Amino acid sequence: MAKLQVSLKARALRYLSAREHSRQELARKLARYAQEGDDIEALLDALEAANFMSEARFSESLVNRRAARFGNSRILSELKSHNIDPDSLTEIKAALAQDEVARTREVWSRKFGVVASDANGRAKQMRFLLQRGFSHRAIQAAMRAKEEDED
């Protein structure tokens, strides 16, 4: 029984039907299956021209998946690693900054729920949020708001 050879375009469309991919990410995945004579860049150009692949959709998708768990710096770092256009990054950064304190508070509440009573406990909570990519300003505002709620 002969093994069916799947074309690069079919494979790319299968990947894109599962979720949005950046150009760089899709090229890396397709490179494993490329044979001599296959032009991955031309295929990616054709997919973008047909609107099957979009940098804006990928960015929006990634932000939506990560925003509930991670801070602005971690999300922006991941977008930079996918070679997203710097102008798009500026717009995304501005949009993320609007609700960073609320997202910080939500992540903090899920993990801890109450402000630690001692300095070591507070430092542990702040380190956790910093590792998630939240800014010092957002962490302090979220913890201050929670302390005011408890009073």
Secondary structure, DSSP 8 states (H G I E B T S, - for coil): -------HHHHHHHHHHHS---HHHHHHHHHTT--TT--HHHHHHHHHHTTSS-HHHHHHHHHHHHTTT--HHHHHHHHHHTT--HHHHHHHHHHHHTTHHHHHHHHHHHHT-S--SSHHHHHHHHHHHHHTT--HHHHHHHHHHHHHHH-
